[in-house]
Amino acid sequence: MPSSSTFLAGLRTKCCSFWNGSIKARGQVSFLNLFGWRKVSELGSRLGTHSQTPSFGRRLSLFRTDCSAVAARLVHPDRFYLLSRSLVKYSPCVSKELSIYIRLACLLWLCLANSTAFGQSNIVLNGSFEINDYEEWGVSGIGMEVGKQSAQGTNHLIIYSSVYQDLQTTPGRNYVLKFATKVAVPKVYWGGQELTNFTFVPGTNFQWHYLFYSHVTALQSQTRLEFDDQSGATYLDDVSVGWLEEPVQILQQPSSAGGIEGSSATFTVAAFGGPPIFYQWYHDGAAIPNQTNFFLQLNDLKNKDAGAYLVVVSNVANTITSSNASLTVDAAPKSPVIILQPESQTISAGYAFAIRVAALGALPLRYQWSANGTNIPNATNASLGFSSVSNTDAGIYVATVENQIGSVISLPATLAVTNAIGGGILLFDNRTLNAPVYDVDGVTKLAGSNYLAQMYAGPSSAILRPLAQPKPFRTGVLAGFINSSIYEFPDVLPQAVAYIQLRAWEAAWGNSYEEARARGGKFGFSPIIPVTTIAPPASPSSVATPPFSLRSGNALFTTGRLERGVRLPSGEYQWNVIGNAGFRYLVEKRMPPNNWFPLFTLTNITGTVTFTDPSNASAAFYRARILD
């Protein structure tokens, strides 16, 4: 991570560039591309270290969560408004310079979000009531429940009289209203006029259901939206108002992918506009039957699946076609190839831990682990497990994978063991706090043993370890949730801050998150959140990570392009690995007639990274592929 001065300089440049190029010039510049969500998310993480009040810290947590959500396919401009407001309210928590530039970023986002060019995905602020001071809402006789199976997020309101919000609207523009309720339907007013004849849409969260009113017209630049209780207690959640005729726009184009025969690949597009939005995917110019979602998932890849893919996105206002994304399909390797290398780790004594390797090749594949150069008896599986790591387990581990065609050895992985003091506990319960896990469609909740979830935790957000064994998902009305559990931290004291993340994956692709991800199965992970542990035997309050969706399987053998660079004075050649920024690459070497073997790993920060081979062999071949 860059220094604070470097970071702020880059942020300042982005803000000024956006102001001059888009706001002043009224250019059609996408804020997502120009400002950069990686930079925004990085700023949210940096600000997290300055959180000195629960309310401010919660806003930052939501902000960081929504940065990921926006980058995927969602837009929440209200979060940036709330964060900006928080920085004003809690200005002692951060430096003046940080406050100024974040507020500028929020202002720029709101300027663009409320412009015709960018549209208004939701003009309701804090519509899911996750920020519980309600400064955006006018209220009377209000009650609130937290964590009782809300329709969206953790919080919802119980109305005992009325709540209202004055929305910034465009005169003459048509909007669509949506909200969730249960028990009783409130009276709803738009600009003082009562709305009736709602469209009823049954919900999936027990008694919750959604109501839509698909055509309300704004007569003024400010319109009051009001909900009145009629039964003594009305439940309200997930309120949104969007522009009905908003032209559809593509925020993120589908990206090219690759895989081997038998694996999977997925293309996604991020678009928004007036609802409903329609999608149709094409392969080499031909429409693919029944592929009408924002994602296209291809399983059991075959050579015929290779080619060009695009999606046509439309709504009542317009139709737009995405750019082409290519899919390459390679033949499955015969000789063993390691696709998941064991990683060096520093583990606190007491953690359950496993060193893993994943390989492809003609079956059967045979494994042999060694520690400090000596084969370990009966260590012949793809993973080498430790039920409770101790100091005697420290050492250098290597796996050899072979079949009848050839063999390959892994990179060495060093296991270091520390004697940290822990004992803090927490209760993880994503059911009570209504934080389900969804499939890649963002709608279907994971159910049964076909999917697994595992808690990762540690004393730092940068170092997370599996805290217990994987758990299957529950079924029926409890789909999306796992059984609640009390977790004990080997390296976090009671009343100290720990960091947790829930990871989930498709069980058919591996026994661990890392293996399933490496093999190309679906996987997903929550944002990392801080929690405060307590001392046993006290009963901890429930905590849960925010809801999330699985991602499509990563392409196997995503390769980097190798180019030979300059010749150094020592006689060695400098090689350039050109690929995706932010990923680690494994560089492998082959000297015929020998097989490929791992040379080293490189982190490709900018898109191009260099290496040299001191051996300088004349008859050597190199290749590089994404390791993460």
Number of C-alpha atoms within 10 A of each C-alpha: 7 9 8 12 9 11 16 17 12 15 22 17 13 17 20 15 14 22 17 12 15 19 16 9 11 13 12 12 16 15 18 15 11 14 20 14 16 13 15 19 18 16 19 21 16 16 20 19 11 15 19 13 10 9 15 21 19 17 24 26 22 20 22 23 21 20 23 17 15 16 18 16 16 16 18 20 23 21 23 25 18 22 21 22 17 19 22 14 11 16 15 13 19 17 12 11 10 18 20 17 16 23 20 18 24 20 16 20 21 16 14 21 21 18 13 11 16 21 21 26 22 21 22 24 25 24 23 23 23 21 18 14 10 14 13 18 18 13 18 13 11 14 15 13 13 17 16 13 20 27 25 20 20 22 23 27 23 20 24 19 19 20 21 18 19 18 18 15 23 18 13 12 17 19 26 19 21 18 18 25 24 18 13 14 18 21 15 17 17 18 18 11 11 12 13 10 9 13 12 12 12 13 15 14 14 13 13 20 18 21 19 17 17 19 13 18 19 20 14 14 13 15 20 17 21 22 21 19 21 15 13 10 20 23 22 30 27 22 21 20 24 22 25 24 19 24 22 24 22 17 19 17 18 23 16 17 19 22 26 22 19 15 22 25 26 22 22 21 23 18 22 24 25 24 21 12 19 16 19 20 24 17 18 14 11 10 16 15 9 8 15 17 17 22 20 24 15 15 15 12 20 18 14 8 17 18 16 16 25 26 30 18 26 23 21 16 14 14 15 16 16 18 16 18 17 18 22 21 24 17 12 15 13 14 21 26 23 23 21 21 26 22 16 16 16 14 25 24 21 22 21 19 22 17 21 19 26 24 23 18 20 16 13 9 17 16 21 20 25 19 18 13 11 10 16 14 9 10 15 17 17 21 21 20 14 14 12 13 21 18 15 8 14 18 17 15 24 22 30 20 26 22 17 14 11 16 20 21 21 24 22 20 19 19 19 19 20 15 13 13 14 19 17 22 26 24 18 23 20 24 22 19 22 25 23 24 31 22 23 24 16 13 11 15 22 29 22 16 15 13 22 25 26 22 21 18 26 23 20 14 15 9 13 18 20 21 20 17 13 19 17 20 23 19 15 9 12 17 18 26 27 25 13 15 13 12 17 22 22 22 22 24 21 19 14 16 18 24 20 27 22 24 23 31 30 25 20 13 22 18 14 23 24 19 23 23 25 28 23 23 26 27 27 22 23 20 20 21 22 21 16 17 24 22 17 13 7 9 12 16 11 17 20 23 24 23 23 23 22 22 22 24 27 23 25 25 19 20 20 21 13 18 12 13 13 12 12 10 7 8 10 15 17 15 18 19 23 19 23 17 13 12 16 18 25 22 23 17 18 16 14 10 6 11 16 23 19 20 16 15 18 17 17 20 13 12 15 16 17 16 16 15 14 10 8 12 10 7 8 11 12 16 18 25 21 23 21 16
